Amino acid sequence: MVSTDKGSIRFLGLVCFVASLGGVLFGFDTAVISGTVSMVETQFELDKIAVGWFGSSALIGAIIGAFVAGMLADKYGRRPVLILSAILFFVSALGSAIPPTFALLIPARLVGGLGIGIASVIAPLYISEFSPPKVRGRLVALYQLSLVVGILLAYLSNWWLLDFSENHTDSFYNIEVFNKVLITEVWRGMFGAEIIPAVLFFLLLLIIPESPRWLAKEQREDQAKRILEKISGRQTAALELKAIHESLKEKKGSIKELFKPGLKVALIAGIGLSVFGQFTGVNIIVYYGPDILEKAGFAFDNALKFQVAIGLINLIFTLLALWKIDSWGRRPLLIGGMASVCISLLIIGILFSSSGVSGIAILIMLCVYMASLAFSINAVIWVLLGEIYPTRIRGRAMSLATFANWATNFGTAFIFPWFVTQIGMGAGFFVFAGFCLVATIFFYKIIPETKGKSLEDIEAYWKIKKL
């Protein structure tokens, strides 16, 4: 990690690492469902609309969580709200593992969604408020890396638990609860595995401090100064604190400010990033990847195995993006990567629409698609959303943008199972490719380069930016 000006690199790294674990829970909770869909569909005899509701129900909670997270964080602080998200993840994991009926499974998923929505707003915001400009991109992208790690952990645990259930059928013959959770209804164990990272996240949150920018906003200047000095050193901290106060002086934060000339473009940029980020189809692969691979001709156990491979590709290219985001900048990764996403989606659509195409060809293009996403919008979106809004309203503004993210996510996840039965899998990928083409043009026109700039400099930029 790049050295800061006489500050503690270890302290900065610890704080950002712990906060980024919110991404692990976010990724795990959203991805774990992929291994459970077909089993829950069979056990509870669900139609495709009910399957879509099961796959997207957590997103209703995420929409609510994202909507209230910023207001809670602006009022009570970033750290307490992150602790709340850890508790919600734990309750959801436990509740999803034990419900006797489908009707009781849904509320447990909704609770997990609340945790997802809160973490998706507050974790990147918290990291961005700690990070010096020269390393902020990499540190905020650490959140995306954690999200990808969480997705991969969910894929691995799903695959391992399915293999265990098939090869150890007599292991818990006399212990009914273990036999049910790990053998006969292994989807319960898949959900329950989230308890482990949820507890770890909660415990580690107890050892990190509040955001110095939030403390400064609340006029707790001594605390803010001590934390900034620990991060950047005394001289740099004094300059940062002065810049924060200058930014806060202008006006008490109001979400209405984002609709005024100047910051209105920032609002459009944030919502555009959020909406188009979902119309890439990324979470369709996360939620329904095994079903898509089964339609490509793979058996279910092989589909889970190959989804782990897709998760590994996601991790590798996220690491590459993490390495380059502060040297290459945000725009090259975002725009170039989205063009690649568009092309790969178009090819996948053609492959699904052609007869006699091997499943391996589709799998390879899905890996190219995931690599392109990981190197572009997936790595950049949370960095930019944590950078483009003023300190005084950053929490609420990020909530609005993230609310748009989760609302779009819900719509695509809910309708996808029914949609592809009506128009075909190939046509579904063509639709996503069209959205990605529009997104690439939008990003080229609207999204600024923010690498190396302070949060206060970025705020000043929007005041002179016009559509």
Backbone hydrogen bonds, N-H to C=O, Kabsch-Sander energy under -0.5 kcal/mol:
donor,donor_aa,acceptor,acceptor_aa,energy
6,K,4,T,-1.5
8,S,230,K,-3.6
9,I,7,G,-0.9
12,L,8,S,-2.2
13,G,9,I,-2.8
14,L,10,R,-2.4
15,V,11,F,-2.4
16,C,12,L,-2.3
17,F,13,G,-2.4
18,V,14,L,-2.5
19,A,15,V,-2.3
20,S,16,C,-2.1
21,L,17,F,-0.8
21,L,18,V,-1.0
22,G,19,A,-1.8
23,G,20,S,-2.0
24,V,20,S,-0.7
25,L,21,L,-1.9
26,F,22,G,-2.4
27,G,23,G,-3.3
28,F,24,V,-2.9
29,D,25,L,-2.8
30,T,26,F,-2.0
31,A,27,G,-2.1
32,V,28,F,-2.5
34,S,31,A,-1.8
35,G,32,V,-1.0
36,T,33,I,-1.4
37,V,33,I,-1.3
40,V,36,T,-2.9
41,E,37,V,-2.7
42,T,38,S,-2.0
43,Q,39,M,-2.8
44,F,40,V,-2.4
45,E,42,T,-0.7
46,L,41,E,-1.9
51,V,47,D,-2.3
52,G,48,K,-2.2
53,W,49,I,-2.1
54,F,50,A,-2.6
55,G,51,V,-2.7
56,S,52,G,-1.6
57,S,53,W,-1.6
59,L,56,S,-1.4
60,I,56,S,-0.7
60,I,57,S,-1.1
61,G,57,S,-1.0
62,A,58,A,-2.0
63,I,59,L,-2.5
64,I,60,I,-2.0
65,G,61,G,-3.2
66,A,62,A,-2.9
67,F,63,I,-2.0
68,V,64,I,-2.1
69,A,65,G,-1.8
70,G,66,A,-0.7
72,L,68,V,-2.4
73,A,69,A,-3.0
74,D,70,G,-2.6
75,K,71,M,-1.6
76,Y,72,L,-3.4
77,G,72,L,-0.5
77,G,73,A,-1.3
81,V,77,G,-0.8
82,L,78,R,-1.8
83,I,79,R,-2.2
84,L,80,P,-1.9
85,S,81,V,-1.8
86,A,82,L,-1.9
87,I,83,I,-1.8
88,L,84,L,-2.2
89,F,85,S,-2.3
90,F,86,A,-1.9
91,V,87,I,-2.4
92,S,88,L,-2.4
93,A,89,F,-2.4
94,L,90,F,-2.3
95,G,91,V,-2.7
96,S,92,S,-2.7
97,A,93,A,-1.0
98,I,94,L,-0.8
105,L,101,T,-1.0
106,I,102,F,-1.5
108,A,104,L,-0.9
109,R,105,L,-1.8
110,L,106,I,-2.3
111,V,107,P,-2.1
112,G,108,A,-1.8
113,G,109,R,-2.0
114,L,110,L,-1.8
115,G,111,V,-1.6
116,I,112,G,-2.2
117,G,113,G,-3.0
118,I,114,L,-2.3
119,A,115,G,-2.6
120,S,116,I,-2.7
121,V,117,G,-1.0
121,V,118,I,-0.6
122,I,118,I,-2.7
123,A,119,A,-1.8
125,L,121,V,-1.1
126,Y,122,I,-3.1
127,I,123,A,-2.2
128,S,124,P,-2.4
129,E,125,L,-1.8
130,F,126,Y,-0.7
130,F,127,I,-1.0
131,S,127,I,-1.4
135,V,132,P,-1.5
136,R,132,P,-0.9
136,R,133,P,-0.6
137,G,133,P,-0.5
139,L,135,V,-2.2
140,V,136,R,-3.0
141,A,137,G,-2.3
142,L,138,R,-0.8
143,Y,140,V,-1.5
144,Q,140,V,-0.7
145,L,141,A,-2.4
146,S,142,L,-2.4
147,L,143,Y,-2.2
148,V,144,Q,-2.4
149,V,145,L,-2.5
150,G,146,S,-2.6
151,I,147,L,-2.3
152,L,148,V,-2.6
153,L,149,V,-2.8
154,A,150,G,-2.1
155,Y,151,I,-2.3
156,L,152,L,-2.8
157,S,153,L,-2.8
158,N,154,A,-2.5
159,W,155,Y,-2.4
160,W,156,L,-2.9
161,L,157,S,-2.8
162,L,158,N,-2.3
163,D,159,W,-2.4
164,F,160,W,-2.6
165,S,161,L,-2.5
166,E,162,L,-1.6
167,N,163,D,-1.5
168,H,164,F,-1.5
171,S,168,H,-1.7
173,Y,170,D,-1.2
175,I,172,F,-1.3
176,E,174,N,-0.6
179,N,175,I,-2.5
180,K,176,E,-2.3
181,V,177,V,-2.4
182,L,178,F,-2.6
183,I,179,N,-1.4
184,T,179,N,-2.4
185,E,180,K,-1.9
186,V,183,I,-0.7
188,R,185,E,-2.2
189,G,181,V,-1.4
190,M,186,V,-1.8
191,F,187,W,-1.8
192,G,188,R,-2.5
193,A,189,G,-1.6
194,E,191,F,-1.6
195,I,192,G,-2.0
196,I,193,A,-1.0
198,A,194,E,-1.9
199,V,195,I,-2.2
200,L,196,I,-1.9
201,F,197,P,-2.5
202,F,198,A,-2.1
203,L,199,V,-2.3
204,L,200,L,-2.2
205,L,201,F,-1.9
206,L,202,F,-0.8
206,L,203,L,-0.7
207,I,204,L,-1.6
208,I,205,L,-1.0
215,L,211,S,-2.2
216,A,212,P,-2.2
217,K,213,R,-2.0
218,E,214,W,-1.8
219,Q,216,A,-1.6
220,R,215,L,-3.1
221,E,219,Q,-0.9
224,A,220,R,-2.1
225,K,221,E,-2.9
226,R,222,D,-2.1
227,I,223,Q,-2.0
228,L,224,A,-2.5
229,E,225,K,-2.5
230,K,226,R,-1.8
231,I,227,I,-1.6
232,S,228,L,-3.2
233,G,228,L,-0.5
233,G,229,E,-1.7
237,A,233,G,-2.3
238,A,234,R,-1.9
239,L,235,Q,-1.5
240,E,236,T,-2.5
241,L,237,A,-2.7
242,K,238,A,-1.9
243,A,239,L,-2.2
244,I,240,E,-2.4
245,H,241,L,-2.3
246,E,242,K,-2.2
247,S,243,A,-2.0
248,L,244,I,-2.2
249,K,245,H,-1.6
250,E,246,E,-0.7
250,E,247,S,-0.5
257,E,254,S,-1.5
258,L,255,I,-1.3
259,F,256,K,-1.7
260,K,257,E,-1.5
263,L,261,P,-0.9
264,K,260,K,-1.6
265,V,262,G,-0.7
266,A,262,G,-0.5
267,L,263,L,-2.0
268,I,264,K,-2.3
269,A,265,V,-2.7
270,G,266,A,-2.5
271,I,267,L,-2.5
272,G,268,I,-2.6
273,L,269,A,-2.5
274,S,270,G,-2.0
275,V,271,I,-3.0
276,F,272,G,-2.4
277,G,273,L,-1.6
278,Q,274,S,-0.9
278,Q,275,V,-0.8
279,F,275,V,-1.6
281,G,278,Q,-1.8
284,I,281,G,-0.8
285,I,281,G,-1.4
286,V,282,V,-1.6
287,Y,283,N,-2.8
288,Y,284,I,-2.7
289,G,285,I,-1.2
292,I,288,Y,-2.4
293,L,289,G,-2.6
294,E,290,P,-2.3
295,K,291,D,-2.0
296,A,292,I,-1.0
297,G,294,E,-1.5
298,F,293,L,-2.1
303,A,299,A,-2.5
304,L,300,F,-2.2
305,K,301,D,-1.7
306,F,302,N,-2.9
307,Q,303,A,-1.8
308,V,304,L,-1.3
309,A,305,K,-1.2
310,I,306,F,-2.0
311,G,307,Q,-2.3
312,L,308,V,-2.1
313,I,309,A,-2.1
314,N,310,I,-2.2
315,L,311,G,-2.0
316,I,312,L,-2.7
317,F,313,I,-2.3
318,T,314,N,-1.6
319,L,315,L,-2.2
320,L,316,I,-1.7
321,A,317,F,-2.0
322,L,318,T,-2.6
323,W,319,L,-1.8
324,K,320,L,-1.7
325,I,321,A,-2.0
327,S,324,K,-0.8
328,W,324,K,-3.1
329,G,324,K,-0.8
333,L,329,G,-0.8
334,L,330,R,-2.6
335,I,331,R,-2.9
336,G,332,P,-1.6
337,G,333,L,-1.6
338,M,334,L,-1.8
339,A,335,I,-1.7
340,S,336,G,-1.5
341,V,337,G,-2.2
342,C,338,M,-2.4
343,I,339,A,-1.9
344,S,340,S,-2.4
345,L,341,V,-2.4
346,L,342,C,-1.9
347,I,343,I,-2.1
348,I,344,S,-2.4
349,G,345,L,-2.4
350,I,346,L,-1.9
351,L,347,I,-2.6
352,F,348,I,-2.5
353,S,349,G,-1.5
354,S,350,I,-0.8
354,S,351,L,-0.7
357,V,354,S,-0.6
362,I,358,S,-1.2
363,L,359,G,-2.6
364,I,360,I,-2.6
365,M,361,A,-2.0
366,L,362,I,-2.3
367,C,363,L,-1.9
368,V,364,I,-2.0
369,Y,365,M,-2.7
370,M,366,L,-2.5
371,A,367,C,-2.4
372,S,368,V,-2.4
373,L,369,Y,-2.2
374,A,370,M,-2.7
375,F,371,A,-1.8
376,S,372,S,-0.6
376,S,373,L,-1.1
378,N,373,L,-1.8
379,A,373,L,-0.6
379,A,376,S,-0.7
380,V,376,S,-2.2
381,I,377,I,-2.8
384,L,380,V,-2.7
385,L,381,I,-2.6
386,G,382,W,-1.1
387,E,383,V,-0.5
387,E,384,L,-1.3
388,I,384,L,-2.2
393,I,390,P,-1.1
394,R,390,P,-0.7
394,R,391,T,-0.8
397,A,393,I,-2.8
398,M,394,R,-2.8
399,S,395,G,-1.7
400,L,396,R,-2.0
401,A,397,A,-2.2
402,T,398,M,-3.0
403,F,399,S,-2.7
404,A,400,L,-1.8
405,N,401,A,-1.7
406,W,402,T,-2.6
407,A,403,F,-2.5
408,T,404,A,-2.1
409,N,405,N,-2.2
410,F,406,W,-2.7
411,G,407,A,-2.0
412,T,408,T,-2.4
413,A,409,N,-2.6
414,F,410,F,-2.8
415,I,411,G,-1.8
416,F,412,T,-1.6
419,F,415,I,-3.3
420,V,416,F,-2.6
421,T,417,P,-0.8
422,Q,418,W,-1.1
422,Q,419,F,-0.6
423,I,419,F,-2.2
424,G,420,V,-1.4
428,G,424,G,-1.7
429,F,425,M,-1.7
430,F,426,G,-1.7
431,V,427,A,-1.9
432,F,428,G,-1.7
433,A,429,F,-2.1
434,G,430,F,-2.0
435,F,431,V,-1.9
436,C,432,F,-2.1
437,L,433,A,-1.7
438,V,434,G,-1.8
439,A,435,F,-2.4
440,T,436,C,-2.2
441,I,437,L,-1.6
442,F,438,V,-2.3
443,F,439,A,-2.8
444,Y,440,T,-1.8
445,K,441,I,-1.8
446,I,442,F,-2.4
447,I,443,F,-1.3
452,G,133,P,-0.7
453,K,450,T,-1.7
458,I,454,S,-2.1
459,E,455,L,-1.7
460,A,456,E,-1.9
461,Y,457,D,-1.7
462,W,458,I,-1.4
463,K,459,E,-0.8
463,K,460,A,-0.5
464,I,460,A,-0.5
464,I,461,Y,-1.4
465,K,461,Y,-0.8
